[in-house]
Amino acid sequence: MNIHHLELFYYVARHGGISEAVRNIPYGIQQPAVSGQIAQLEDFLGTTLFHRRPFRLTPAGEKLYGFIQPFFSGVDAVAAELQGGATRQIRIGSSDIVLRDHLPELLLSTRKKFPHLKLTLREGYQPELETMLQNQEIDLAVTVLEKKIPPGMQSRAMLELPLALLVPEDSPFRGADELWKRDPIEEALICLPASEVICKHFQQGLQKLGIDWFPRIEVSSVDLIEAYVSNGFGIGLTVSIPKTKMSPKVRALPLPGFTPVSLGVLWQGKPSPVMQLLLDEFQKRAQELQA
């Protein structure tokens, strides 16, 4: 028998169904993949292992689960015993601002509990980070969240970030409403790619106001937006992140009435002890920033 198929069946039997198993398997795998591999196991054995709705193990499923359960239920305990002070690894993806301004402080407290922690940090924004997660290139993604989370992923919202416009310090504009009175708005709009949630929320807000204003300069990071605004290339779209220092060459104009973006964490499967600790640290940090 395929040992991986047995492992998946163990999680299905233990958690009472395929969808619950996917939430608790300690690595990323999507529901169709689990269903397909369980079907292969049943084909190999020539019998049905469980009834789907409502979930109930068949006599054959009970017998197989009773055989594999002692092994798979003890794997984590043996691993923890053998690891002792060995290296633990976590791979995190996020924007440059989070990686630079917020993550170092969180990781200091994490390393106190896991002193041999091995880190891999990847810079990226929402679409890239979701792809990295799906390809199992990272374990956690700290990013803005869409309303609909990709299949197979879990999320935890941490912080709401209001939208804002960045203008040069010497700009005559003191509020966004002064811009809305212009028809058309001649200043260049500098922003992230259109697929980003920030841009989607901004364009939806403009539509409600009956205003057309589309990007003329597209950049890959919030830092670049600030750099190009400070050098007089136009007006930038950003989010207000608490305790983040801006260049003295720019000013932020709030955008009341525009839907804020939700910053949170994405992951797949059941969080490892390191991941769980980091999730808790992110939550604490978010509460501090919100306050």
N, C-alpha and C positions, 0 to 999 in steps of 0.2 A: 504493500500500500504506500501511496505517496504521503510522506510524513507531514508535509505542509498542509495537505488536505485534512489530515487528522487534527492538526493544530487549529485550523479554522473551525472544524466541527466541534472541538472542545469549547471554543468561545461561543459558538451558536447555542450549544446545549447548556452551557453555564449561565448565559445571560438571557435565554428564553426567546431566541429569534435572531434572524440575520441582521436586521437594522440595529438592534441593541448590541450585537456582537461587534459591528463596525465601529460603534462609538467607544468600545472598550479594548479593541485590539491595539497593542502598543506600537503600532507602526501604521503608515498610511496605506489603506486599501479601500476601494470603493465597493459599494453593495453589489453591483452586477458581477464583479470579479469573485466575490465570496459565493454568490449564488451559483455561478458557473462551476467553481471548483468543488463545491458540495455536491452538485449534480454529477460531476465526474466520479466522485467517491461513491455515490449511490449506484452509478452504472457499474463501477468495478465490483462492488459487493453484490449487485443484483438484488438490492432490497431498498426500501424506503426507511430512512433513519428518523424522520420526524414529520409530523403533520404541521402544515404552515399556519392555518387559521382555524381555531385557536392553536397556539403552539403546544405540541405535546410529543415527547419522544415515543417512538414505537418500541416494542420489545427488543428489536435489533439495535435501535439507537441507545436504549438503556444499557444493553450489554457492552456495546462499544465504548460508551462514555465511562462506564464503570472501570473498563480496562485502562483507558488513557488518562483518566482524571488524576490519579496519584502522581503521574509523571509531570504533566503540564502544570498542575497547581503548585508543584514544588520548585519549578524552574527559577522563579524570581528570588526565592529564599536562598537557594544554592548560589545563584549569581551574586547576590549581595554579600554572602559569606565569603565567596572566593575573591570578590573585588576588593573588599577591605578598603585600603587607602588608594586603590588604583585610580587611574585617570578616568574621569567622566567627560563626556563630550556633549556640547550643545552648539547647534548651528542656527544663527539668528539672521534674519533679513529685515531691513527697514530703510527708511529714508536717511540721508546723510545727517540731518538735524538730530534725529533721535539717536543715531549711532554716536554722534559727536558730543551732544549736550546732555543727554539723559542716561544713556545706557551704562557709561563707565561707573557712575555712582551705584547703580543697581547691582552691577556685577561684583563690586567690592564686597557687598554683604553676602552675595551668593558664594563667593570664593571662600568665605570664612567657614562655611559648612562643607564645601567641596574644594579643598585647597589645591587639588591637582586637576582642576577643571580645564579642559581643552576647549578653546573657543574658535569658531569660524564665523566671521561677520561678513555679510553680503549687502551691498547697497542696492536699492531698487525702490520702485513705486508699485502701487497696487496690482496692475495686471502682471508685471514681471514676477512679483513675489508670489502670487497665486500659482503661476506656472512653476516656479521653483519648488513650492510645496508639493504640487501634484507630481513633480518629477523626483520627489524625495531628496532634493538638493539642500534643503534647510528643514529645521524642525519647528521653528516658530517664525511667524511673520508679524511684525508690528506695523500696522498700516491702517489706512482709512477703510471703513467697511461699507459694502453695498448692503441694501436691504435684503437681497437674496444672496445667501452664502453658497459658494460652489458645492456641488455634491461631494460627500465624503469628508468635508471639513467641519470643524467646530470653531466657534468664535466666542469672544468675550469682549463686549464694549467697555471701554475704559474712560473716555473723555470726549466731550463735545467741543469742537473747535469752530468758532464763528469765522465766516469769510471776511476778508478785508482787501482793500486796494492799497498798493504801495505807490506813492508819488514822490518825486524829488523834493528835498527839503524846501527849495525855493519855489515850489509850485504854487500858483494862485488859488488852487482848489483847497477849501477847508472842510468840505463834506461831499459825499458821493452825490447828494441831491443836486449839487451845482453841475455835475457832469450830465445828469439825466435831462437837464434843461437844454442841452445842446442837441441839435439835429442837423447833420449827423455828428457823432463824436469823432473828432479828427485825430486825437492822440492814439498812438499805437498801443494795442493791448498785448501784454507779454504774459504768457501763462504756460502751464504744463500741457502735455498732450490732451486732446479732446476726450480721450477715453477715461481720463481721471475723474473721480467723483467730484472733486473740487470744481472742475470746469463744467460738469453737467449741472451741478446745483446753481452755479453762477448764470449759465445760459437760461435755465428755467426761471430764475428770478428776473432776468431781463425781459423774458417773454411776458411775464405778468405785468411788467411796466410798459410793455409795447415798444421796447427799445431793441434795435439791432446794433450789436457791437461784437465783432468777431476777431479772433487772434490774428495778429500780424507777425508776431515773433513767438515761436514755440521753443521751449527749453526743457531740459531733462531734470532740473532740480529747483527747489525753492531758493537755494543760495544764488543760483544763476539769475533768477528773477530779480532778486535784490541788487545784484551786481549791475545788471543792465538798466534797471530803473535809476540807480545812483549815478550812472553815466549818461543819463538823459535820453535813453532810447524809447521811453514811453511810460505807460502805467502798468503795474504788475498786479496780477491776481494771486493772493496768498491766503493763508489762514493765520489767525492769531493764536500762537502757542505761548502759554504762560511761561514766564521766566526765561524767554529767549531774547537775547540782545540783538537789536537791529543796528545797522550802520547809521551814524549820525547824518548821513547824506540823504536819508529817506524818512518819510512819515507814513503812518498807517491811517487810512480812512475806513472806519467801520461800515459795515453793510447791513443795517437793521432791516429785517424783513426777508433776508435771504436765508435759506435753509442751511444750518451748520452741517459740518461733516462729523461723523463719528469715528474716533480713533480707537482701535482695539487690537486684539491679538487673534491670529488664525493658527490652527494646528490640525493635525490629523491623528486619529487613534487616541489611545489613552495616554495622558501625559506621564512622562517618566518623573522620578523624584526631582531631578534637576529642573525639568520643565515646570513642574507644579510650583516649586519654590520661586522660579522666575515670574510665573503668572501672579503669584501673591505679591511679589515685590513690585511688579508693574501696577497692580491695583492700588497699593499703598502710595506709589508715586503719583498716580493719577488723582487720588484723593487730596494729596498735598497740593498739587498744581491747581486743582479746582478751587481749593480753599484760598 
